[in-house]
Amino acid sequence: MNIKLERPLAIFDLEATGLDVIHDRIVEIAILKVHPDGKQESFEQRINPEMPIPEEASEIHGIYDKDVANEPTLKAILPKLEAFLSGCDIAGYNSNKFDLPMLAEELLRVESSLDLSQLRHIDVQNIFHKMEPRTLVAAYLFYCQKNLENAHSAMADTQATWEVLDAQIGKYEELKDDVDFLSDFSVYGDVKRADFAGRLGYNENDEMVYNFGKHKNKTVEEVARIEPGYYGWMIDADFPLYTKQCLRKEMERIKAERQEEKAKKDEQSYQNKLDALKNKFK
């Protein structure tokens, strides 16, 4: 064991109903507790989130409503969880951005006495990124075996970017050499962006959705129906102009579609009335 521990280190991971730490809930927690002498203990528990698990979340972690219907709530397992984490430091992968805030929110919700702020936190992903920088300089050295001279000179960077891309295609058999594939493959995250800032995206049905805030993953059309003022707030708020342009176009499409549907209904209603009159005077 390379790490020197003064007290147990609890390495943990969460699965949840989604990525919104305010509104989503934990459906599974796994903890590996490593003691200073190397001894290991594990804690693994599925949890009834007391809310439906969205299909898109289930497709990622494989946990469906039926799998947790008879599992205990977080409140029910709280004493056992608190006892297992007592006196530990904690670690995780990308935990500072997701798992830790989610766990903190859930513990507060069930009135836990465990104060996570008093524990030391290790995020393995952050260590990885710092030790293996994901910069153009690092990529150039890795893929092209050359040091990038004049880094941050625009032309030097563009030349290096081209060489890295060409080397990537040559290195990985699974990378196709056409732009359509590479464009789709280089999308990062679970939502395809509709705007460059990532505030808007497309879901699996190719519908435009909000990609942030209280309406995250809801379609623009749905939000226009349940909270019409949200669109106006975004247009007036400090968002990128391109984001606003994309949103305006989507709202114009929605408006045109609604008008077309209304015209069809009006036409059908008129035809029905006309048919009724014809039948009446036969």
C-alpha positions in Angstrom: 0.0 0.0 0.0 1.6 3.3 -1.2 -0.6 5.7 0.7 0.1 6.5 4.4 -3.1 6.6 6.4 -3.6 8.2 9.8 -7.2 7.0 9.9 -9.5 4.9 7.6 -10.0 6.2 4.1 -13.6 5.6 2.7 -13.6 5.4 -1.1 -17.2 5.8 -2.2 -19.3 6.1 -5.3 -23.0 7.0 -5.7 -25.6 6.1 -8.3 -28.6 8.5 -8.4 -31.8 9.4 -10.2 -29.9 12.1 -12.0 -27.2 14.7 -11.8 -29.1 17.5 -10.1 -27.9 17.4 -6.5 -30.8 19.5 -5.3 -33.7 17.5 -6.8 -32.3 14.0 -7.5 -31.8 11.2 -5.0 -29.3 8.4 -4.3 -30.3 4.9 -5.4 -27.1 3.1 -4.5 -24.0 3.8 -2.4 -20.9 1.7 -2.3 -18.0 2.3 0.1 -14.6 0.6 0.4 -13.0 1.4 3.8 -9.2 1.0 3.9 -7.7 1.0 7.3 -4.2 2.3 8.1 -3.0 -1.3 8.5 -4.3 -2.2 5.0 -7.4 -4.1 6.2 -10.5 -3.5 4.0 -14.2 -3.4 4.7 -17.0 -2.8 2.3 -20.5 -1.3 2.6 -22.9 -1.6 -0.3 -26.6 -0.7 -0.3 -29.3 0.1 -2.8 -31.7 2.8 -1.6 -35.3 3.6 -2.3 -35.1 7.2 -3.5 -38.9 7.7 -2.9 -39.2 9.1 -6.4 -39.3 7.5 -9.9 -35.9 6.8 -11.5 -35.9 8.4 -15.0 -35.4 5.9 -17.8 -32.2 7.7 -19.1 -30.6 7.3 -15.6 -31.6 3.6 -15.4 -30.0 3.0 -18.8 -26.7 4.3 -17.5 -26.5 2.5 -14.1 -28.9 -0.4 -14.7 -31.0 0.3 -11.6 -34.8 0.5 -12.2 -37.7 1.4 -10.0 -38.5 -2.3 -9.5 -34.9 -2.9 -8.2 -35.3 -0.4 -5.3 -39.0 -0.7 -4.6 -38.4 -2.9 -1.5 -35.1 -1.4 -0.5 -34.8 0.8 2.6 -34.8 4.6 2.4 -31.7 6.6 3.2 -33.3 7.6 6.5 -33.6 3.9 7.5 -30.0 3.1 6.9 -28.6 6.3 8.3 -27.4 4.9 11.6 -25.5 2.1 9.8 -24.0 4.6 7.3 -22.9 7.1 9.9 -21.2 4.4 11.9 -19.4 3.1 8.9 -18.1 6.5 7.9 -17.3 7.7 11.4 -13.7 8.7 11.9 -12.9 8.3 8.1 -11.5 10.6 5.5 -13.2 10.1 2.1 -12.2 9.7 -1.6 -13.9 9.2 -4.9 -13.6 9.8 -8.7 -15.0 13.1 -9.7 -16.4 13.2 -6.2 -15.8 16.9 -5.5 -18.1 17.8 -8.4 -20.9 15.2 -7.9 -20.7 12.5 -5.3 -19.7 14.7 -2.4 -22.3 17.5 -3.0 -25.0 14.8 -3.6 -24.1 13.0 -0.4 -24.0 16.2 1.6 -27.4 17.3 0.3 -28.9 13.9 1.1 -27.4 13.7 4.6 -28.8 17.2 5.4 -32.2 16.1 4.0 -32.4 13.2 6.5 -31.0 15.4 9.3 -27.8 13.4 9.7 -25.3 14.4 12.4 -22.4 13.5 10.1 -20.5 16.7 9.0 -18.7 16.0 5.8 -16.9 19.4 6.0 -14.9 18.0 8.9 -13.5 15.1 6.7 -10.6 15.4 4.3 -11.6 14.7 0.7 -9.5 13.2 -2.1 -10.7 13.4 -5.7 -8.8 10.9 -7.8 -9.9 12.4 -11.1 -8.4 15.8 -10.1 -5.1 14.1 -9.3 -5.2 12.3 -12.6 -5.8 15.5 -14.5 -3.1 17.4 -12.7 -0.5 14.6 -13.1 -1.4 13.8 -16.7 -2.4 17.3 -18.0 -5.0 17.3 -20.8 -3.3 20.3 -22.6 -2.3 20.6 -26.2 1.4 20.6 -25.1 0.8 17.2 -23.4 -1.2 15.8 -26.3 1.5 16.9 -28.8 4.1 15.1 -26.8 2.0 12.0 -26.3 0.8 11.5 -29.9 3.6 13.1 -31.9 6.6 12.6 -29.6 7.6 16.2 -30.1 7.8 19.2 -27.8 5.5 22.0 -28.8 7.6 25.1 -29.4 6.0 28.5 -29.2 3.0 27.1 -27.3 0.0 29.6 -27.3 1.2 31.1 -30.5 -2.0 30.8 -32.6 -0.4 29.2 -35.7 1.9 26.9 -33.7 -1.2 25.7 -31.8 -3.2 25.1 -34.9 -0.4 23.2 -36.6 0.0 21.0 -33.5 -3.7 20.4 -33.3 -3.8 19.2 -36.9 -0.8 16.8 -36.2 -2.5 15.5 -33.0 -5.8 14.8 -34.8 -4.0 13.0 -37.7 -2.0 11.0 -35.2 -5.1 10.1 -33.2 -6.8 8.6 -36.3 -3.7 6.6 -37.1 -3.3 5.3 -33.5 -6.9 4.1 -32.7 -8.5 1.5 -35.0 -11.9 2.4 -33.6 -11.7 5.9 -34.9 -13.2 6.2 -38.4 -11.4 8.7 -40.7 -14.5 10.6 -41.7 -15.7 14.0 -40.3 -19.2 12.9 -39.5 -18.0 10.2 -37.2 -15.3 12.3 -35.6 -17.8 15.2 -35.0 -20.2 12.8 -33.2 -17.4 11.0 -31.3 -15.9 14.2 -30.0 -19.1 15.3 -28.3 -18.4 15.1 -24.5 -21.1 14.5 -22.0 -24.6 12.9 -22.0 -26.3 15.7 -24.0 -25.5 16.8 -27.5 -25.0 20.5 -27.5 -27.4 22.8 -29.4 -25.3 25.9 -28.6 -21.6 26.3 -28.1 -21.9 27.3 -24.4 -23.7 24.0 -23.6 -26.8 25.7 -22.1 -29.0 24.0 -24.6 -28.8 20.5 -25.9 -30.7 17.7 -27.7 -32.1 14.6 -26.0 -32.3 11.1 -27.5 -35.5 12.2 -29.4 -33.6 15.1 -31.0 -35.7 17.6 -29.0 -34.1 20.7 -27.7 -33.7 20.7 -23.9 -32.3 23.0 -21.3 -29.0 21.7 -20.1 -28.7 23.6 -16.8 -30.7 24.8 -13.8 -34.1 23.9 -12.5 -35.4 22.8 -15.9 -32.3 20.7 -16.8 -33.2 17.9 -19.3 -36.7 19.3 -19.8 -37.6 20.2 -23.4 -37.9 23.9 -24.4 -41.4 23.1 -25.5 -42.4 21.6 -22.1 -41.0 24.5 -20.2 -42.7 27.0 -22.5 -46.0 25.3 -21.5 -45.4 25.0 -17.7 -43.4 28.2 -17.1 -43.9 30.6 -20.1 -41.8 33.3 -18.4 -38.7 31.2 -18.4 -37.9 32.0 -22.0 -38.2 35.8 -21.4 -35.9 35.5 -18.4 -33.2 33.8 -20.5 -33.5 36.3 -23.3 -33.1 39.2 -20.8 -30.4 37.5 -18.6 -26.7 37.4 -19.2 -26.4 34.5 -21.6 -24.3 34.2 -24.8 -25.9 35.8 -27.8 -25.6 32.5 -29.7 -27.5 30.7 -27.0 -30.3 33.3 -27.2 -30.3 33.0 -31.0 -30.7 29.2 -30.8 -33.5 29.5 -28.2 -35.3 32.1 -30.2 -35.3 29.9 -33.3 -36.6 27.0 -31.3 -39.4 29.1 -29.8 -40.3 30.3 -33.3 -40.5 26.7 -34.5 -42.7 25.8 -31.5 -45.0 28.8 -32.2 -45.3 27.9 -35.9 -46.0 24.3 -35.0 -48.7 25.4 -32.6 -50.3 27.7 -35.1 -50.3 24.9 -37.7 -52.0 22.5 -35.3 -54.6 25.2 -34.3 -55.3 25.8 -38.0 -55.8 22.1 -38.6 -58.1 21.9 -35.6 -60.1 24.9 -36.7 -60.4 23.5 -40.2 -61.5 20.1 -38.8 -64.0 21.8 -36.5 -65.4 23.8 -39.4 -65.6 20.7 -41.6 -67.4 18.8 -38.8 -70.0 21.6 -38.4 -70.5 21.8 -42.2 -71.0 18.0 -42.4 -73.5 18.2 -39.5 -75.5 20.9 -41.4 -75.5 18.8 -44.5 -76.7 15.8 -42.7 -79.4 17.9 -41.0 -80.9 19.1 -44.2 -80.7 15.9 -46.2 
